[in-house]
Amino acid sequence: MTTTPARLIVDRNACAGHGMCYAMAPILVEPDEQGDPVILADPIPGAQLGAADTAVAACPERALSLAAATDDGQ
């Protein structure tokens, strides 16, 4: 069974800096100096897809989403 690689996408216009993403998935997201999320893994390791789903669901602004990763990393 193969799984399509996924990546986390941050909508910087929607992000209000609540920090739920990095609180829920610190292995995948960390804050920068201003508290904005920085994605640490692209694509997301298969073992971390559950954590990514949890982080997406926890975002009160719906600024974090999952998307299919393409071969060129876009």
N, CA, C and O atoms as a Tinker XYZ file with bonds, in Angstrom:
   296  protein
     1  N      0.849000   -1.191000    0.000000    73     2
     2  CA     0.000000    0.000000    0.000000    64     1     3
     3  C      0.887000    1.245000    0.000000    63     2     4     5
     4  O      1.789000    1.360000    0.830000    81     3
     5  N      0.643000    2.168000   -0.913000    73     3     6
     6  CA     1.398000    3.417000   -0.965000    64     5     7
     7  C      0.527000    4.564000   -0.489000    63     6     8     9
     8  O     -0.696000    4.536000   -0.622000    81     7
     9  N      1.161000    5.542000    0.052000    73     7    10
    10  CA     0.473000    6.743000    0.523000    64     9    11
    11  C      1.023000    7.930000   -0.234000    63    10    12    13
    12  O      2.237000    8.074000   -0.379000    81    11
    13  N      0.140000    8.778000   -0.717000    73    11    14
    14  CA     0.567000    9.980000   -1.407000    64    13    15
    15  C      1.263000   10.903000   -0.416000    63    14    16    17
    16  O      0.689000   11.206000    0.631000    81    15
    17  N      2.468000   11.357000   -0.703000    73    15    18
    18  CA     3.141000   12.292000    0.202000    64    17    19
    19  C      2.306000   13.554000    0.402000    63    18    20    21
    20  O      1.665000   14.045000   -0.527000    81    19
    21  N      2.324000   14.059000    1.611000    73    19    22
    22  CA     1.547000   15.252000    1.942000    64    21    23
    23  C      2.464000   16.311000    2.521000    63    22    24    25
    24  O      3.566000   16.029000    2.992000    81    23
    25  N      1.974000   17.535000    2.469000    73    23    26
    26  CA     2.708000   18.643000    3.062000    64    25    27
    27  C      1.729000   19.556000    3.785000    63    26    28    29
    28  O      0.547000   19.602000    3.446000    81    27
    29  N      2.221000   20.273000    4.771000    73    27    30
    30  CA     1.423000   21.266000    5.479000    64    29    31
    31  C      1.571000   22.606000    4.782000    63    30    32    33
    32  O      2.663000   22.988000    4.362000    81    31
    33  N      0.465000   23.308000    4.666000    73    31    34
    34  CA     0.438000   24.633000    4.049000    64    33    35
    35  C     -0.103000   25.621000    5.082000    63    34    36    37
    36  O     -1.117000   25.351000    5.726000    81    35
    37  N      0.560000   26.751000    5.241000    73    35    38
    38  CA     0.107000   27.805000    6.149000    64    37    39
    39  C     -0.407000   28.975000    5.319000    63    38    40    41
    40  O      0.304000   29.498000    4.460000    81    39
    41  N     -1.640000   29.378000    5.580000    73    39    42
    42  CA    -2.197000   30.591000    4.983000    64    41    43
    43  C     -1.814000   31.742000    5.916000    63    42    44    45
    44  O     -2.479000   31.984000    6.923000    81    43
    45  N     -0.754000   32.435000    5.575000    73    43    46
    46  CA    -0.225000   33.490000    6.450000    64    45    47
    47  C     -1.214000   34.647000    6.643000    63    46    48    49
    48  O     -1.152000   35.347000    7.654000    81    47
    49  N     -2.115000   34.851000    5.691000    73    47    50
    50  CA    -3.121000   35.903000    5.850000    64    49    51
    51  C     -4.178000   35.519000    6.870000    63    50    52    53
    52  O     -4.725000   36.388000    7.550000    81    51
    53  N     -4.472000   34.242000    6.986000    73    51    54
    54  CA    -5.496000   33.776000    7.926000    64    53    55
    55  C     -4.923000   33.504000    9.316000    63    54    56    57
    56  O     -5.651000   33.565000   10.307000    81    55
    57  N     -3.632000   33.207000    9.396000    73    55    58
    58  CA    -3.011000   32.841000   10.670000    64    57    59
    59  C     -3.053000   34.019000   11.638000    63    58    60    61
    60  O     -2.649000   35.136000   11.314000    81    59
    61  N     -3.559000   33.732000   12.845000    73    59    62
    62  CA    -3.614000   34.756000   13.885000    64    61    63
    63  C     -2.598000   34.492000   14.990000    63    62    64    65
    64  O     -2.566000   35.216000   15.985000    81    63
    65  N     -1.771000   33.467000   14.826000    73    63    66
    66  CA    -0.699000   33.210000   15.777000    64    65    67
    67  C     -1.135000   32.584000   17.084000    63    66    68    69
    68  O     -0.490000   32.796000   18.111000    81    67
    69  N     -2.218000   31.818000   17.072000    73    67    70
    70  CA    -2.678000   31.164000   18.303000    64    69    71
    71  C     -1.687000   30.133000   18.819000    63    70    72    73
    72  O     -1.624000   29.887000   20.024000    81    71
    73  N     -0.900000   29.518000   17.913000    73    71    74
    74  CA     0.112000   28.555000   18.316000    64    73    75
    75  C     -0.381000   27.140000   18.503000    63    74    76    77
    76  O      0.363000   26.285000   18.983000    81    75
    77  N     -1.620000   26.876000   18.135000    73    75    78
    78  CA    -2.157000   25.531000   18.302000    64    77    79
    79  C     -1.427000   24.517000   17.428000    63    78    80    81
    80  O     -1.269000   23.365000   17.832000    81    79
    81  N     -0.984000   24.914000   16.253000    73    79    82
    82  CA    -0.320000   23.983000   15.341000    64    81    83
    83  C      0.974000   23.461000   15.943000    63    82    84    85
    84  O      1.229000   22.257000   15.925000    81    83
    85  N      1.788000   24.357000   16.473000    73    83    86
    86  CA     3.038000   23.869000   17.029000    64    85    87
    87  C      2.861000   23.280000   18.418000    63    86    88    89
    88  O      3.722000   22.528000   18.873000    81    87
    89  N      1.783000   23.594000   19.097000    73    87    90
    90  CA     1.483000   22.928000   20.364000    64    89    91
    91  C      1.042000   21.487000   20.119000    63    90    92    93
    92  O      1.379000   20.593000   20.896000    81    91
    93  N      0.296000   21.262000   19.049000    73    91    94
    94  CA    -0.232000   19.935000   18.750000    64    93    95
    95  C      0.746000   19.060000   17.972000    63    94    96    97
    96  O      0.683000   17.836000   18.083000    81    95
    97  N      1.637000   19.644000   17.199000    73    95    98
    98  CA     2.568000   18.870000   16.371000    64    97    99
    99  C      3.950000   19.523000   16.369000    63    98   100   101
   100  O      4.405000   19.998000   15.328000    81    99
   101  N      4.625000   19.552000   17.528000    73    99   102
   102  CA     5.914000   20.238000   17.590000    64   101   103
   103  C      7.004000   19.598000   16.735000    63   102   104   105
   104  O      8.005000   20.247000   16.433000    81   103
   105  N      6.832000   18.363000   16.350000    73   103   106
   106  CA     7.813000   17.725000   15.478000    64   105   107
   107  C      7.673000   18.210000   14.034000    63   106   108   109
   108  O      8.591000   18.049000   13.230000    81   107
   109  N      6.517000   18.809000   13.707000    73   107   110
   110  CA     6.247000   19.260000   12.343000    64   109   111
   111  C      6.235000   20.774000   12.182000    63   110   112   113
   112  O      6.512000   21.289000   11.099000    81   111
   113  N      5.912000   21.492000   13.267000    73   111   114
   114  CA     5.748000   22.950000   13.189000    64   113   115
   115  C      6.385000   23.578000   14.422000    63   114   116   117
   116  O      6.233000   23.079000   15.537000    81   115
   117  N      7.098000   24.677000   14.208000    73   115   118
   118  CA     7.642000   25.430000   15.336000    64   117   119
   119  C      7.411000   26.914000   15.093000    63   118   120   121
   120  O      7.205000   27.329000   13.952000    81   119
   121  N      7.442000   27.716000   16.150000    73   119   122
   122  CA     7.267000   29.152000   15.970000    64   121   123
   123  C      8.574000   29.824000   15.562000    63   122   124   125
   124  O      9.660000   29.411000   15.967000    81   123
   125  N      8.437000   30.880000   14.742000    73   123   126
   126  CA     9.606000   31.710000   14.470000    64   125   127
   127  C      9.690000   32.784000   15.555000    63   126   128   129
   128  O      8.969000   32.709000   16.550000    81   127
   129  N     10.551000   33.770000   15.378000    73   127   130
   130  CA    10.748000   34.804000   16.395000    64   129   131
   131  C      9.483000   35.616000   16.689000    63   130   132   133
   132  O      9.322000   36.137000   17.793000    81   131
   133  N      8.593000   35.723000   15.711000    73   131   134
   134  CA     7.346000   36.468000   15.901000    64   133   135
   135  C      6.182000   35.571000   16.312000    63   134   136   137
   136  O      5.068000   36.057000   16.507000    81   135
   137  N      6.427000   34.269000   16.445000    73   135   138
   138  CA     5.369000   33.340000   16.819000    64   137   139
   139  C      4.620000   32.766000   15.636000    63   138   140   141
   140  O      3.648000   32.033000   15.817000    81   139
   141  N      5.058000   33.088000   14.413000    73   139   142
   142  CA     4.423000   32.538000   13.222000    64   141   143
   143  C      4.906000   31.114000   12.998000    63   142   144   145
   144  O      6.058000   30.799000   13.298000    81   143
   145  N      4.033000   30.236000   12.469000    73   143   146
   146  CA     4.424000   28.846000   12.279000    64   145   147
   147  C      5.450000   28.658000   11.166000    63   146   148   149
   148  O      5.375000   29.289000   10.112000    81   147
   149  N      6.400000   27.780000   11.427000    73   147   150
   150  CA     7.409000   27.372000   10.455000    64   149   151
   151  C      7.268000   25.859000   10.294000    63   150   152   153
   152  O      7.351000   25.119000   11.274000    81   151
   153  N      7.056000   25.405000    9.072000    73   151   154
   154  CA     6.911000   23.986000    8.794000    64   153   155
   155  C      8.297000   23.351000    8.791000    63   154   156   157
   156  O      9.200000   23.823000    8.101000    81   155
   157  N      8.463000   22.283000    9.562000    73   155   158
   158  CA     9.766000   21.639000    9.716000    64   157   159
   159  C      9.976000   20.451000    8.786000    63   158   160   161
   160  O     11.116000   20.102000    8.482000    81   159
   161  N      8.903000   19.831000    8.334000    73   159   162
   162  CA     9.027000   18.633000    7.503000    64   161   163
   163  C      8.194000   18.781000    6.237000    63   162   164   165
   164  O      6.982000   18.987000    6.298000    81   163
   165  N      8.855000   18.674000    5.096000    73   163   166
   166  CA     8.160000   18.782000    3.815000    64   165   167
   167  C      8.843000   17.866000    2.815000    63   166   168   169
   168  O      9.944000   18.175000    2.359000    81   167
   169  N      8.232000   16.763000    2.467000    73   167   170
   170  CA     6.900000   16.316000    2.841000    64   169   171
   171  C      6.859000   15.761000    4.268000    63   170   172   173
   172  O      7.893000   15.550000    4.902000    81   171
   173  N      5.654000   15.535000    4.747000    73   171   174
   174  CA     5.445000   15.000000    6.085000    64   173   175
   175  C      5.801000   13.513000    6.087000    63   174   176   177
   176  O      5.326000   12.768000    5.230000    81   175
   177  N      6.623000   13.075000    7.026000    73   175   178
   178  CA     6.887000   11.637000    7.136000    64   177   179
   179  C      5.584000   10.883000    7.416000    63   178   180   181
   180  O      4.746000   11.344000    8.190000    81   179
   181  N      5.426000    9.744000    6.790000    73   179   182
   182  CA     4.195000    8.965000    6.935000    64   181   183
   183  C      3.789000    8.732000    8.378000    63   182   184   185
   184  O      2.601000    8.762000    8.700000    81   183
   185  N      4.760000    8.501000    9.251000    73   183   186
   186  CA     4.464000    8.259000   10.660000    64   185   187
   187  C      3.918000    9.495000   11.363000    63   186   188   189
   188  O      3.382000    9.381000   12.465000    81   187
   189  N      4.038000   10.663000   10.760000    73   187   190
   190  CA     3.597000   11.915000   11.374000    64   189   191
   191  C      2.294000   12.461000   10.777000    63   190   192   193
   192  O      1.855000   13.551000   11.143000    81   191
   193  N      1.679000   11.709000    9.863000    73   191   194
   194  CA     0.440000   12.197000    9.238000    64   193   195
   195  C     -0.676000   12.405000   10.255000    63   194   196   197
   196  O     -1.471000   13.334000   10.113000    81   195
   197  N     -0.747000   11.567000   11.264000    73   195   198
   198  CA    -1.756000   11.745000   12.309000    64   197   199
   199  C     -1.550000   13.043000   13.065000    63   198   200   201
   200  O     -2.512000   13.753000   13.357000    81   199
   201  N     -0.302000   13.359000   13.384000    73   199   202
   202  CA     0.010000   14.616000   14.066000    64   201   203
   203  C     -0.332000   15.806000   13.178000    63   202   204   205
   204  O     -0.817000   16.828000   13.664000    81   203
   205  N     -0.083000   15.676000   11.890000    73   203   206
   206  CA    -0.418000   16.753000   10.953000    64   205   207
   207  C     -1.930000   16.966000   10.918000    63   206   208   209
   208  O     -2.394000   18.106000   10.945000    81   207
   209  N     -2.691000   15.894000   10.858000    73   207   210
   210  CA    -4.162000   16.005000   10.872000    64   209   211
   211  C     -4.640000   16.685000   12.146000    63   210   212   213
   212  O     -5.542000   17.522000   12.108000    81   211
   213  N     -4.039000   16.328000   13.268000    73   211   214
   214  CA    -4.408000   16.923000   14.560000    64   213   215
   215  C     -4.122000   18.420000   14.564000    63   214   216   217
   216  O     -4.944000   19.208000   15.034000    81   215
   217  N     -2.974000   18.815000   14.049000    73   215   218
   218  CA    -2.611000   20.233000   13.995000    64   217   219
   219  C     -3.570000   21.008000   13.099000    63   218   220   221
   220  O     -3.990000   22.110000   13.452000    81   219
   221  N     -3.918000   20.447000   11.952000    73   219   222
   222  CA    -4.859000   21.106000   11.036000    64   221   223
   223  C     -6.204000   21.292000   11.732000    63   222   224   225
   224  O     -6.793000   22.371000   11.669000    81   223
   225  N     -6.689000   20.249000   12.393000    73   223   226
   226  CA    -7.994000   20.315000   13.063000    64   225   227
   227  C     -7.982000   21.296000   14.235000    63   226   228   229
   228  O     -9.018000   21.872000   14.566000    81   227
   229  N     -6.821000   21.493000   14.864000    73   227   230
   230  CA    -6.731000   22.371000   16.033000    64   229   231
   231  C     -6.683000   23.848000   15.684000    63   230   232   233
   232  O     -6.922000   24.685000   16.555000    81   231
   233  N     -6.385000   24.193000   14.448000    73   231   234
   234  CA    -6.236000   25.607000   14.078000    64   233   235
   235  C     -7.588000   26.316000   14.095000    63   234   236   237
   236  O     -8.459000   25.998000   13.285000    81   235
   237  N     -7.775000   27.271000   15.005000    73   235   238
   238  CA    -9.067000   27.956000   15.084000    64   237   239
   239  C     -9.362000   28.860000   13.885000    63   238   240   241
   240  O    -10.522000   29.166000   13.607000    81   239
   241  N     -8.326000   29.282000   13.185000    73   239   242
   242  CA    -8.509000   30.161000   12.029000    64   241   243
   243  C     -8.573000   29.392000   10.707000    63   242   244   245
   244  O     -8.796000   29.983000    9.650000    81   243
   245  N     -8.378000   28.084000   10.770000    73   243   246
   246  CA    -8.318000   27.224000    9.567000    64   245   247
   247  C     -7.235000   27.720000    8.609000    63   246   248   249
   248  O     -7.401000   27.710000    7.389000    81   247
   249  N     -6.118000   28.156000    9.203000    73   247   250
   250  CA    -4.995000   28.678000    8.413000    64   249   251
   251  C     -4.010000   27.592000    8.024000    63   250   252   253
   252  O     -3.091000   27.837000    7.244000    81   251
   253  N     -4.193000   26.400000    8.558000    73   251   254
   254  CA    -3.296000   25.287000    8.274000    64   253   255
   255  C     -4.075000   24.224000    7.513000    63   254   256   257
   256  O     -5.200000   23.883000    7.877000    81   255
   257  N     -3.465000   23.706000    6.453000    73   255   258
   258  CA    -4.130000   22.668000    5.675000    64   257   259
   259  C     -3.112000   21.653000    5.192000    63   258   260   261
   260  O     -1.906000   21.902000    5.189000    81   259
   261  N     -3.629000   20.498000    4.781000    73   259   262
   262  CA    -2.806000   19.446000    4.185000    64   261   263
   263  C     -3.027000   19.474000    2.679000    63   262   264   265
   264  O     -4.149000   19.671000    2.212000    81   263
   265  N     -1.964000   19.278000    1.932000    73   263   266
   266  CA    -2.050000   19.201000    0.478000    64   265   267
   267  C     -1.138000   18.081000    0.005000    63   266   268   269
   268  O     -0.184000   17.711000    0.689000    81   267
   269  N     -1.436000   17.557000   -1.148000    73   267   270
   270  CA    -0.564000   16.531000   -1.736000    64   269   271
   271  C      0.761000   17.180000   -2.114000    63   270   272   273
   272  O      0.791000   18.270000   -2.686000    81   271
   273  N      1.843000   16.507000   -1.792000    73   271   274
   274  CA     3.171000   16.980000   -2.178000    64   273   275
   275  C      3.443000   16.520000   -3.598000    63   274   276   277
   276  O      3.134000   15.383000   -3.953000    81   275
   277  N      4.011000   17.379000   -4.400000    73   275   278
   278  CA     4.362000   17.019000   -5.762000    64   277   279
   279  C      5.811000   16.587000   -5.818000    63   278   280   281
   280  O      6.563000   16.783000   -4.863000    81   279
   281  N      6.198000   16.004000   -6.921000    73   279   282
   282  CA     7.569000   15.530000   -7.077000    64   281   283
   283  C      8.599000   16.636000   -6.948000    63   282   284   285
   284  O      9.717000   16.391000   -6.492000    81   283
   285  N      8.240000   17.848000   -7.342000    73   283   286
   286  CA     9.203000   18.958000   -7.292000    64   285   287
   287  C      9.145000   19.718000   -5.969000    63   286   288   289
   288  O      9.761000   20.774000   -5.830000    81   287
   289  N      8.378000   19.164000   -4.967000    73   287   290
   290  CA     8.310000   19.778000   -3.648000    64   289   291
   291  C      7.329000   20.922000   -3.548000    63   290   292   293
   292  O      7.274000   21.576000   -2.507000    81   291
   293  N      6.562000   21.194000   -4.569000    73   291   294
   294  CA     5.601000   22.290000   -4.545000    64   293   295
   295  C      4.243000   21.850000   -4.077000    63   294   296
   296  O      3.322000   22.664000   -4.002000    81   295
